[in-house]
Amino acid sequence: MAGAGECAASSGGIVSEVCWCWCWRVQRACCLHPSPGNVLLLLLLHTRHVKTHEAFERQKMNYKISTEPGARLRIDKWLWAARFFKTRSLAADAVEKGRVRIGGASVKPAKDVRVGDLVEIEIERIVWQVQVLGVCEVRGPAPVAQSLYAETDEGRTKRQAELERRKHFREPTAALHGRPTKRDRRVIDKFSGGD
């Protein structure tokens, strides 16, 4: 029987074996109500699922990810390939503004990042601390991009704490709507000492 994450077809199994990596609802319906039509549906869906897996694996192989210790790439290009920024120019702007640090030091967009470097990226006042696991010359899909880095435990806890703080933060001026009225202006002037 195929294990979790394995396809029955890839392990040489029969149709009645369970494929855990696709829709369990269809699978359950076909097992509860066995009929020639349901078995055919199960076969068709499973074949489609296996083809999708194969296509993804082929696509993943098209991206050359270098994980060697000496591998290096420009920081702006790496940030773009790792999908932290939508374009290389946005990544370069963030690096120039000092929002990206390698090993705690601000760098320029042409600085090379190497496998094993600790990179801190500030995006909308949230800091990501990631360890570089690989470099890739081109921008790929999200699973490929996520294989280029690993977030540190310390960085993850800080980032989640900041997100939680933002969730519960109440904007001080949320109760104000539009311009102050004459009465509000008088109160403001009274407290500020202006005329």
TIPATOR-631148 format. One record per residue (C-alpha): residue number from 1; x, y, z. Coordinates in Angstrom, 1 decimal, padded with zeros to 4 digits, m for minus. Layout:
N
+-----+--------+--------+--------+
! pos !      x !      y !      z !
+-----+--------+--------+--------+
! NUM !      X !      Y !      Z !
...
+-----+--------+--------+--------+
# end
This chain:
195
+-----+--------+--------+--------+
! pos !      x !      y !      z !
+-----+--------+--------+--------+
!   1 !  000.0 !  000.0 !  000.0 !
!   2 !  001.3 !  003.5 ! m000.8 !
!   3 !  002.3 !  005.6 !  002.2 !
!   4 !  001.4 !  009.2 !  003.0 !
!   5 !  002.6 !  011.5 !  000.2 !
!   6 !  003.0 !  008.6 ! m002.2 !
!   7 !  000.8 !  007.8 ! m005.2 !
!   8 ! m000.5 !  004.3 ! m005.6 !
!   9 !  000.4 !  004.4 ! m009.3 !
!  10 !  004.0 !  005.3 ! m008.6 !
!  11 !  004.4 !  002.4 ! m006.2 !
!  12 !  002.9 ! m000.1 ! m008.6 !
!  13 ! m000.3 ! m000.3 ! m006.6 !
!  14 ! m003.9 ! m001.1 ! m007.7 !
!  15 ! m006.8 !  001.3 ! m008.0 !
!  16 ! m008.2 !  000.4 ! m004.6 !
!  17 ! m005.1 !  001.6 ! m002.8 !
!  18 ! m005.3 !  005.0 ! m001.2 !
!  19 ! m003.5 !  008.0 ! m002.7 !
!  20 ! m003.1 !  010.5 !  000.2 !
!  21 ! m001.8 !  013.4 ! m001.8 !
!  22 ! m005.1 !  014.3 ! m003.7 !
!  23 ! m008.6 !  015.1 ! m002.8 !
!  24 ! m009.7 !  012.7 !  000.0 !
!  25 ! m013.4 !  013.6 ! m000.5 !
!  26 ! m013.5 !  012.2 ! m004.0 !
!  27 ! m011.5 !  009.2 ! m002.8 !
!  28 ! m014.0 !  008.6 !  000.1 !
!  29 ! m017.0 !  008.9 ! m002.2 !
!  30 ! m015.6 !  006.4 ! m004.6 !
!  31 ! m014.7 !  003.9 ! m001.9 !
!  32 ! m018.1 !  004.2 ! m000.1 !
!  33 ! m020.1 !  003.8 ! m003.4 !
!  34 ! m018.1 !  001.4 ! m005.5 !
!  35 ! m019.5 !  001.3 ! m009.0 !
!  36 ! m017.8 !  001.0 ! m012.4 !
!  37 ! m018.4 !  004.8 ! m013.0 !
!  38 ! m016.8 !  005.7 ! m009.6 !
!  39 ! m013.8 !  003.5 ! m010.3 !
!  40 ! m013.4 !  005.1 ! m013.7 !
!  41 ! m013.6 !  008.5 ! m012.1 !
!  42 ! m011.0 !  007.5 ! m009.5 !
!  43 ! m008.7 !  006.3 ! m012.2 !
!  44 ! m009.1 !  009.4 ! m014.3 !
!  45 ! m008.5 !  011.8 ! m011.3 !
!  46 ! m005.6 !  009.8 ! m010.1 !
!  47 ! m004.0 !  009.8 ! m013.5 !
!  48 ! m004.5 !  013.6 ! m013.8 !
!  49 ! m003.0 !  014.0 ! m010.3 !
!  50 !  000.1 !  011.9 ! m011.2 !
!  51 !  000.6 !  014.0 ! m014.4 !
!  52 !  000.4 !  017.2 ! m012.3 !
!  53 !  003.0 !  015.9 ! m009.9 !
!  54 !  005.3 !  014.9 ! m012.8 !
!  55 !  004.9 !  018.3 ! m014.5 !
!  56 !  005.7 !  020.1 ! m011.3 !
!  57 !  008.9 !  018.0 ! m010.8 !
!  58 !  009.9 !  018.7 ! m014.4 !
!  59 !  009.3 !  022.4 ! m013.9 !
!  60 !  011.3 !  022.4 ! m010.6 !
!  61 !  014.2 !  020.7 ! m012.4 !
!  62 !  014.4 !  023.6 ! m015.0 !
!  63 !  015.6 !  026.0 ! m012.2 !
!  64 !  019.2 !  025.6 ! m011.4 !
!  65 !  019.6 !  026.1 ! m007.7 !
!  66 !  023.2 !  026.2 ! m006.5 !
!  67 !  023.7 !  025.1 ! m002.9 !
!  68 !  027.4 !  024.9 ! m002.9 !
!  69 !  029.2 !  026.9 ! m000.1 !
!  70 !  031.0 !  029.1 ! m002.7 !
!  71 !  027.9 !  029.9 ! m004.7 !
!  72 !  027.1 !  033.7 ! m004.8 !
!  73 !  024.7 !  036.1 ! m006.5 !
!  74 !  023.9 !  039.8 ! m006.3 !
!  75 !  021.7 !  040.6 ! m003.3 !
!  76 !  019.1 !  042.5 ! m005.4 !
!  77 !  018.8 !  039.5 ! m007.8 !
!  78 !  018.6 !  037.0 ! m004.9 !
!  79 !  015.9 !  039.0 ! m003.2 !
!  80 !  013.9 !  039.1 ! m006.5 !
!  81 !  014.5 !  035.3 ! m007.1 !
!  82 !  013.5 !  034.5 ! m003.5 !
!  83 !  010.2 !  036.5 ! m004.1 !
!  84 !  010.7 !  039.0 ! m001.3 !
!  85 !  010.2 !  041.8 ! m003.9 !
!  86 !  008.2 !  041.8 ! m007.1 !
!  87 !  010.9 !  043.4 ! m009.3 !
!  88 !  014.6 !  043.7 ! m009.2 !
!  89 !  014.3 !  047.5 ! m009.1 !
!  90 !  012.2 !  047.4 ! m005.9 !
!  91 !  014.8 !  045.1 ! m004.4 !
!  92 !  017.6 !  047.4 ! m005.4 !
!  93 !  015.7 !  050.4 ! m003.9 !
!  94 !  015.2 !  048.6 ! m000.6 !
!  95 !  018.9 !  047.7 ! m000.5 !
!  96 !  019.9 !  051.3 ! m001.2 !
!  97 !  017.6 !  052.6 !  001.5 !
!  98 !  019.4 !  050.3 !  004.1 !
!  99 !  016.4 !  048.0 !  004.6 !
! 100 !  018.5 !  044.9 !  003.7 !
! 101 !  021.5 !  043.8 !  005.8 !
! 102 !  023.9 !  040.9 !  005.3 !
! 103 !  025.5 !  039.8 !  008.6 !
! 104 !  024.1 !  043.0 !  010.3 !
! 105 !  025.8 !  045.4 !  007.9 !
! 106 !  024.0 !  047.6 !  005.3 !
! 107 !  025.1 !  046.7 !  001.7 !
! 108 !  024.8 !  048.0 ! m001.8 !
! 109 !  022.7 !  046.3 ! m004.5 !
! 110 !  025.8 !  044.8 ! m006.2 !
! 111 !  027.0 !  043.1 ! m003.1 !
! 112 !  027.2 !  039.3 ! m003.5 !
! 113 !  025.2 !  037.1 ! m001.1 !
! 114 !  026.7 !  033.6 ! m000.5 !
! 115 !  025.2 !  030.4 !  000.7 !
! 116 !  025.2 !  030.4 !  004.5 !
! 117 !  024.9 !  034.2 !  004.9 !
! 118 !  022.4 !  035.6 !  007.4 !
! 119 !  020.2 !  038.3 !  005.7 !
! 120 !  017.8 !  040.7 !  007.4 !
! 121 !  015.1 !  042.1 !  005.2 !
! 122 !  012.7 !  044.9 !  006.3 !
! 123 !  009.5 !  044.9 !  004.4 !
! 124 !  006.8 !  047.4 !  005.6 !
! 125 !  008.5 !  047.6 !  009.1 !
! 126 !  008.5 !  043.8 !  009.5 !
! 127 !  012.0 !  042.3 !  009.7 !
! 128 !  012.7 !  038.8 !  008.1 !
! 129 !  015.8 !  037.1 !  009.3 !
! 130 !  016.7 !  034.3 !  006.8 !
! 131 !  019.6 !  032.0 !  006.3 !
! 132 !  020.6 !  031.7 !  002.6 !
! 133 !  020.4 !  028.0 !  001.5 !
! 134 !  020.8 !  028.4 ! m002.2 !
! 135 !  021.1 !  030.9 ! m005.1 !
! 136 !  019.1 !  030.9 ! m008.4 !
! 137 !  019.7 !  033.1 ! m011.4 !
! 138 !  016.0 !  033.2 ! m012.4 !
! 139 !  012.7 !  033.8 ! m010.6 !
! 140 !  010.7 !  030.6 ! m010.2 !
! 141 !  007.5 !  029.6 ! m008.6 !
! 142 !  006.9 !  030.0 ! m004.9 !
! 143 !  008.1 !  026.4 ! m003.9 !
! 144 !  011.4 !  027.0 ! m005.7 !
! 145 !  011.8 !  030.4 ! m004.1 !
! 146 !  011.1 !  029.1 ! m000.6 !
! 147 !  013.9 !  026.5 ! m001.1 !
! 148 !  016.4 !  029.4 ! m001.4 !
! 149 !  016.2 !  030.4 !  002.3 !
! 150 !  015.2 !  029.2 !  005.8 !
! 151 !  013.8 !  031.7 !  008.3 !
! 152 !  015.6 !  031.6 !  011.7 !
! 153 !  013.7 !  030.7 !  014.8 !
! 154 !  014.5 !  034.0 !  016.5 !
! 155 !  013.5 !  035.9 !  013.4 !
! 156 !  010.2 !  034.0 !  013.1 !
! 157 !  009.2 !  034.7 !  016.8 !
! 158 !  010.0 !  038.4 !  016.4 !
! 159 !  008.1 !  038.7 !  013.2 !
! 160 !  005.1 !  036.8 !  014.6 !
! 161 !  005.2 !  039.0 !  017.8 !
! 162 !  005.2 !  042.1 !  015.6 !
! 163 !  002.2 !  040.8 !  013.5 !
! 164 !  000.3 !  040.0 !  016.7 !
! 165 !  001.1 !  043.5 !  018.1 !
! 166 ! m000.2 !  045.1 !  014.8 !
! 167 ! m003.4 !  043.0 !  015.0 !
! 168 ! m004.3 !  044.4 !  018.4 !
! 169 ! m002.9 !  047.9 !  017.9 !
! 170 ! m005.5 !  050.7 !  017.9 !
! 171 ! m004.7 !  053.8 !  015.8 !
! 172 ! m004.9 !  056.8 !  018.1 !
! 173 ! m006.6 !  059.0 !  015.4 !
! 174 ! m009.1 !  056.3 !  014.4 !
! 175 ! m012.0 !  058.1 !  016.2 !
! 176 ! m011.3 !  061.3 !  014.2 !
! 177 ! m013.2 !  061.8 !  011.0 !
! 178 ! m012.2 !  064.5 !  008.5 !
! 179 ! m011.2 !  068.0 !  009.5 !
! 180 ! m011.6 !  069.4 !  013.0 !
! 181 ! m014.7 !  071.5 !  013.6 !
! 182 ! m014.6 !  075.0 !  015.0 !
! 183 ! m015.2 !  073.6 !  018.4 !
! 184 ! m012.4 !  071.1 !  018.0 !
! 185 ! m010.1 !  073.8 !  016.8 !
! 186 ! m010.8 !  075.9 !  019.9 !
! 187 ! m010.0 !  072.9 !  022.2 !
! 188 ! m006.8 !  072.2 !  020.3 !
! 189 ! m005.7 !  075.9 !  020.5 !
! 190 ! m006.6 !  076.0 !  024.2 !
! 191 ! m004.4 !  072.9 !  025.0 !
! 192 ! m001.5 !  074.0 !  022.7 !
! 193 ! m001.4 !  077.5 !  024.0 !
! 194 ! m002.0 !  079.1 !  020.6 !
! 195 ! m004.4 !  081.9 !  019.7 !
+-----+--------+--------+--------+
# end
